[in-house]
Every structure is written in C-alpha cells, then in structure tokens.
Amino acid sequence: MSDSSTAELAIQVQGLSKAFGRTSVLRDLELEVPWGQVLTLLGPNGSGKTTLLKILATLSKADSGRVRIGGLDPADHGPRVRRSMGVVTHDPLLYEDLSGRENPRFFARMFSLREIDERIESVTALMGMTTRLDQKVGTMSHGMRKRFSIARAMLHDPPILLMDEPESGLDQEALALLDQLLTGEERARRTVVMTTHNLDRGLALGDRVAILADGRIAYQQSKGSFDTEG
C-alpha cells in the first residue's frame, strides 16, 4: 500500500499477532479504519478486543505485525501518535487522591494545552460532571469515575478515540450523553474504535461492525448493508 493511501486511513493494522505465554490472542489480524468512521468491535471474552485496543493505544506491544496511526508508526512517532488519540479503558486511569478538576488539569499539562480550565469545563459538561469537579475521585462511584474517564479522553480534542466498553457502569443518563458524544455535531470530525458486548448499541452507533473470533476479524459489515438487510 502506498504512503498516500496509508495516510488516508486513521488506523491500519497488518499481520498483527500477540500471545500471552502459549495462548495466542491475536493471529495475523488485518484491519483498516478510514478517517471519520465509527467502528464497533464485537466478540466473546478472550477474542482479543481489549488486547487490540491496548496495542493501538501504545499501552501494549505486538509480537509481530505492523500498526500505523494516521500513517505513522507508533514505534518511531510515539508522542505524536499518543497526542492524536483519546483512550478509554476498563481502568479509569484517574488519580483517586485528586479531584475531578485536578485530574484533567494534570493530563492537560502533559499535552501542553492552553486555556486549561475552560477546556476542562467544556469536556466535563459533555458528560454532565461539572458539578463534581471539586469532588475527590476516590469518593466517586464507578459510574461517575467512568464519566470523568471519558471526559479526560476528550480533553485534548483528539481526532481518534479508542474506547473499550465505554458504556460499562454508566446509567441511562450517562449512556445518552455518551451516545450524543458519538453521534452529535462533532461526529464527522472524529474516528472511533469501540468495543462492546451490546449488539444493539453497536449496530446503532457504528458505521461498521467487525467481529473478532480466534484472534482475527472473522466478519465485518458496513451500516448501510445491515440497515438494508434489517
């Protein structure tokens, strides 16, 4: 594939393999995600969804294969690649001794953001958390921490979002806010790869659905296709 065509993709994965001991989790996985697309990853526990997202987020290394984020190799352009992504994992990645305001302020300095307080107010409002900004994270429920985790991922306005079961622990109000985040006015500006166990939400939110099985993409289909077939 040419460099120009690679740059047209937000994410490109070729021949990706990862094993833990004798257990192969990803096997020569191939995946392409164009800019502006929402890809929903489905699959049973152990199918490799979380492992794939961690590799894309540079939180884990593959045993073999090639990954390009915006045409860049994370091994050569790690800081630039990480600045282009917002990541939501099962672990909220928040400091419990810091408040809801202090946590994103810490991350904002890592990204050298300007007008930090205004940006914090903006992203926490997206998840309905501005009234909790001065509360210590350690005193919050799992669902409230998850809201702050999603807000933190949006802090530097990344063009790519990687979200591992972002709906986990969210109440109905938070789910509605998350859906608005993924389908609202900013929808076309962002590329999203999201794992979920909820088939209905995956079909509703994704432009394309891919199913992982035995460490490979076993099936994928665009939204236009399954809307027509439905």
GIWOLIN-V858288 format. One record per pair of residues at least 12 apart in sequence whose C-alpha atoms are under 6 Angstrom apart, sorted by the first residue. I is the first residue (numbers start at 1). J is the second residue. Records with the same first field share a line. If there is no record, write none. Layout:
I = J, J
This chain:
6 = 71
7 = 70, 71
9 = 33, 34, 35
10 = 33, 34, 35, 69, 70
11 = 32, 33, 68, 69
12 = 31, 32, 67, 68
13 = 30, 31, 66, 67
14 = 30, 65, 66
15 = 28, 29, 30, 65
16 = 28, 29, 64, 65
17 = 63, 64
18 = 62, 63
25 = 48, 215
26 = 215
27 = 215, 216
29 = 216
35 = 191
36 = 188, 189, 190, 191
37 = 191
38 = 191, 192, 193, 206, 207
39 = 193, 206, 208, 209
40 = 194, 195, 202, 206, 209
41 = 194, 195, 210, 211
42 = 196, 211
43 = 211, 212
47 = 212, 213, 214, 215
48 = 215
84 = 158, 159
85 = 158, 160, 161
86 = 153, 158, 161
87 = 153, 161, 162, 163
88 = 163, 164
89 = 164
92 = 146, 149
96 = 137, 138
98 = 136
99 = 134, 135, 136, 137
100 = 133, 134, 135, 137
101 = 133, 134
104 = 152
123 = 151
124 = 151
127 = 147, 177
143 = 169, 170
159 = 190
160 = 190, 191, 192
161 = 192
162 = 192, 193
163 = 194
164 = 194, 195
165 = 195, 196
207 = 222, 223
208 = 221, 222, 223
209 = 221
